[in-house]
Amino acid sequence: MSPASGLRQPKEANKGKNGFRERHIPLHTNPDDLAISRHHFAQYVLASKGSYNGPSLKDLKATPNAAPVETLATVDEKIKDLKRQHQEDIELLTAFQAAEYRQEVLSRYNCLDDSMMGVDKEDLVQVEYLAALDELYNDARPMKRFQHDMDDALSQIRYGYLKSLLPLRSQHRTLKVRENHTRRQRDARFPQSIEDYHNISERNIQLRFVRFLLCSTSDQERMMHDYGWAWRAVNPLISAFKTNEGFKNEILEAAKDVQPSDPRRRSTATPGWQL
């Protein structure tokens, strides 16, 4: 997180550690309020999470014992599914909390006794009774307990989401590095045929071979030394370039992407394929 965000940055000593507690019992909380809030949140969890939508027992029995091999695509899909599920959880929780809040407000509002609106101010019992009702109703508007419950439930869902997301992100980075390394190794090998050349995914790697096919013999020897290519490895594509007119025209067309626009930087040596 950038310091420009204005948020206090964590200490370096706490890097990689979990800064949250798994369970938290707030201090100075009415035990009844705490029990009610936990009961309500448990009702929400059962209502929104109380069903199983995974594979059937038959499918599980047919599944091989070995765990499936995770790939970059499967991990990426898991991250997308997790984010989608988290968004649904937030929407369900918001709707549940709004309904709970509305019900609580209506319940407290209905506690007002309309018949007591015209009380005798000389009757202290009636005056104190009406004052207590007003206090009860006025307390229903802010409802600190509901605010705390909403924040607490949202924090729990967010915390569970991050606990699931962060390992997937770490796995995604590891697989990405591994895949890039494998691809670079594969693309660095000199193509043995026209098909191998076309299968190279990165354009800059293809252009490297274009430069090789069009440069002079001395430059070809220098590139072979730099990249560790042997003559027996480069000869098949050189032969295809010299004998296949379609492939030669393709290479010459691709050369427009690698030739410098400044004439002073262009090589004056005779290309090896013209010798």
C-alpha positions in Angstrom: 0.0 0.0 0.0 1.4 3.4 -0.9 2.2 5.9 1.9 0.3 8.4 -0.2 -3.0 6.7 0.7 -2.8 8.4 4.1 -3.2 5.2 6.1 -0.8 4.2 8.8 1.7 1.7 7.4 2.3 -1.6 9.3 5.6 -2.2 11.1 8.2 -4.2 9.3 8.4 -6.6 12.2 4.8 -7.6 11.7 5.2 -8.4 8.0 3.8 -11.8 7.1 1.9 -12.1 10.4 -1.9 -12.3 11.0 -2.9 -9.0 12.6 -6.4 -10.2 13.5 -7.7 -12.5 16.2 -9.8 -15.5 15.3 -12.2 -14.7 18.2 -13.0 -11.5 19.9 -15.3 -10.9 22.9 -15.9 -7.1 23.2 -15.6 -5.6 26.6 -18.3 -3.6 28.4 -21.0 -5.4 26.3 -24.4 -6.4 27.7 -24.4 -10.2 27.7 -27.9 -10.3 26.4 -27.0 -8.0 23.5 -24.0 -10.1 22.7 -26.1 -13.3 22.7 -28.8 -11.8 20.6 -26.3 -10.5 18.0 -24.5 -13.8 17.8 -27.9 -15.6 17.4 -28.9 -13.3 14.6 -25.6 -13.7 12.8 -25.9 -17.5 13.2 -29.4 -17.3 11.6 -27.9 -15.4 8.7 -25.1 -17.9 8.2 -27.6 -20.8 8.3 -29.9 -19.0 5.8 -27.2 -18.0 3.3 -24.5 -20.7 3.9 -26.5 -23.6 5.2 -26.6 -25.6 1.9 -24.1 -27.7 0.1 -23.7 -27.1 -3.6 -20.6 -29.2 -4.3 -20.2 -32.4 -6.2 -22.5 -35.3 -5.4 -21.4 -38.4 -3.4 -21.3 -40.4 -6.7 -19.0 -37.8 -8.3 -16.8 -37.7 -5.2 -16.4 -41.5 -5.3 -15.5 -41.4 -9.0 -12.9 -38.7 -8.4 -9.3 -40.0 -8.3 -7.6 -40.0 -5.0 -4.8 -37.9 -6.3 -5.4 -34.1 -5.9 -5.8 -32.3 -9.3 -2.8 -30.5 -10.6 -3.2 -26.8 -10.1 -2.5 -24.6 -13.1 -2.5 -20.8 -13.6 -5.9 -21.0 -15.3 -7.5 -23.1 -12.4 -6.1 -20.8 -9.7 -7.2 -17.7 -11.7 -10.7 -19.2 -11.9 -10.8 -19.9 -8.2 -9.9 -16.3 -7.5 -12.7 -15.1 -9.7 -15.2 -17.5 -8.1 -14.0 -16.3 -4.6 -14.5 -12.7 -5.5 -17.9 -13.4 -7.0 -19.0 -15.3 -3.9 -17.7 -12.5 -1.6 -19.7 -10.0 -3.5 -22.8 -12.1 -3.1 -22.1 -12.5 0.6 -21.9 -8.8 1.1 -25.1 -8.2 -0.8 -26.9 -10.9 1.3 -25.5 -9.6 4.5 -26.6 -6.0 3.7 -30.1 -7.2 2.9 -30.3 -9.3 6.1 -29.0 -6.4 8.3 -31.4 -3.9 6.6 -34.4 -6.2 7.3 -33.2 -6.8 10.9 -32.8 -3.0 11.5 -36.2 -2.3 10.0 -37.9 -4.9 12.2 -36.2 -3.5 15.3 -37.3 0.0 14.5 -40.9 -1.0 13.9 -41.0 -3.1 17.1 -39.7 -0.1 19.1 -42.0 2.3 17.4 -45.0 0.1 18.1 -44.1 0.3 21.8 -45.3 3.9 21.9 -48.7 4.1 23.5 -50.7 6.6 21.5 -53.3 6.9 24.3 -50.6 8.5 26.5 -50.0 11.4 24.2 -52.4 13.6 26.2 -51.2 12.8 29.6 -51.9 14.9 32.7 -48.8 16.8 33.4 -49.7 16.8 37.0 -49.7 13.0 37.1 -46.0 12.1 37.7 -46.6 8.4 36.9 -48.0 9.3 33.5 -45.2 11.8 32.8 -42.4 9.4 33.8 -44.1 6.6 31.7 -44.2 8.8 28.6 -40.6 9.9 29.2 -39.5 6.3 29.3 -41.3 5.5 26.1 -39.7 8.5 24.4 -36.3 7.5 25.6 -36.9 4.0 24.3 -38.0 5.3 20.9 -35.2 7.8 20.6 -32.6 5.1 21.5 -34.0 3.1 18.6 -32.8 5.5 15.9 -29.0 5.3 16.4 -29.0 1.8 17.8 -25.4 1.5 18.6 -25.7 -2.2 19.1 -26.9 -2.7 15.5 -24.1 -0.5 14.2 -21.5 -2.6 16.1 -23.2 -5.8 14.9 -23.1 -4.7 11.3 -19.4 -3.7 11.5 -18.5 -6.9 13.3 -20.4 -9.2 10.8 -18.8 -7.3 7.9 -15.4 -7.6 9.4 -15.8 -11.4 9.9 -16.9 -11.9 6.3 -14.1 -9.7 5.0 -11.5 -11.5 7.2 -12.6 -14.9 6.0 -12.5 -13.7 2.4 -8.9 -12.4 2.8 -7.8 -15.6 4.5 -9.0 -17.6 1.4 -7.8 -15.0 -1.1 -4.2 -14.4 0.0 -3.0 -18.0 -0.3 -4.6 -18.1 -3.8 -2.8 -14.9 -4.7 0.5 -16.3 -3.5 -0.1 -19.5 -5.4 -1.0 -17.5 -8.5 2.3 -15.5 -8.3 4.3 -18.7 -7.9 2.7 -20.4 -10.9 3.0 -17.2 -13.0 6.7 -17.1 -12.4 7.1 -20.8 -13.1 5.0 -20.5 -16.3 7.0 -17.5 -17.5 10.3 -19.3 -16.9 9.1 -22.4 -18.7 7.8 -20.3 -21.7 11.1 -18.3 -21.9 13.0 -21.6 -21.9 10.8 -23.0 -24.6 10.9 -19.9 -26.7 14.6 -19.6 -26.4 15.1 -22.9 -28.1 15.8 -22.5 -31.8 12.8 -23.6 -33.9 13.4 -26.8 -35.9 10.7 -26.1 -38.4 8.3 -23.5 -39.8 5.6 -24.9 -37.5 7.8 -24.5 -34.5 8.5 -20.9 -35.5 4.7 -20.2 -35.8 4.1 -21.8 -32.4 6.3 -19.2 -30.6 3.9 -17.1 -28.5 5.9 -14.0 -28.0 6.5 -11.7 -30.9 9.9 -10.4 -29.7 11.2 -14.0 -29.6 10.0 -14.6 -33.2 11.7 -11.3 -34.3 15.0 -12.6 -32.8 14.9 -15.5 -35.2 13.9 -13.1 -38.0 17.1 -11.1 -37.3 19.1 -14.3 -37.3 17.9 -15.5 -40.7 18.5 -12.1 -42.3 21.8 -11.1 -40.8 25.3 -11.8 -42.2 27.2 -15.0 -41.5 29.4 -13.3 -38.9 26.4 -11.9 -37.1 24.8 -15.3 -37.2 27.9 -16.8 -35.6 27.8 -14.1 -32.9 24.1 -14.7 -32.1 24.8 -18.5 -32.0 27.5 -17.8 -29.4 25.3 -15.4 -27.4 22.3 -17.8 -27.2 24.1 -21.1 -27.2 22.7 -22.3 -30.5 24.6 -25.0 -32.4 24.8 -25.3 -36.2 22.9 -28.5 -36.2 20.1 -26.7 -34.4 19.8 -23.7 -36.7 20.4 -25.5 -40.1 16.8 -26.9 -40.5 15.2 -23.4 -40.3 17.9 -21.9 -42.5 17.3 -24.5 -45.1 13.5 -23.9 -44.9 14.1 -20.2 -45.3 16.2 -20.7 -48.4 14.0 -23.2 -50.1 10.4 -22.2 -49.1 9.4 -19.0 -50.9 6.3 -18.5 -48.8 8.3 -18.7 -45.5 11.0 -16.4 -47.0 8.4 -13.7 -47.9 6.9 -14.0 -44.4 10.3 -13.4 -42.8 11.0 -10.5 -45.1 7.7 -9.0 -44.2 8.4 -9.5 -40.5 11.8 -7.8 -40.9 10.0 -4.5 -41.3 9.4 -4.6 -37.5 13.0 -5.1 -36.7 14.9 -2.9 -39.3 15.9 0.5 -37.8 14.4 3.5 -39.5 17.8 5.4 -39.4 19.8 4.3 -42.5 23.1 4.9 -40.6 22.2 2.0 -38.3 21.4 -0.5 -41.0 23.9 -3.3 -41.6 25.9 -3.0 -44.8 27.1 -6.7 -44.7 25.6 -9.1 -47.2 22.9 -11.3 -45.5 24.0 -14.9 -45.0 21.0 -16.2 -47.0 22.2 -14.3 -50.1 25.6 -15.8 -50.1 
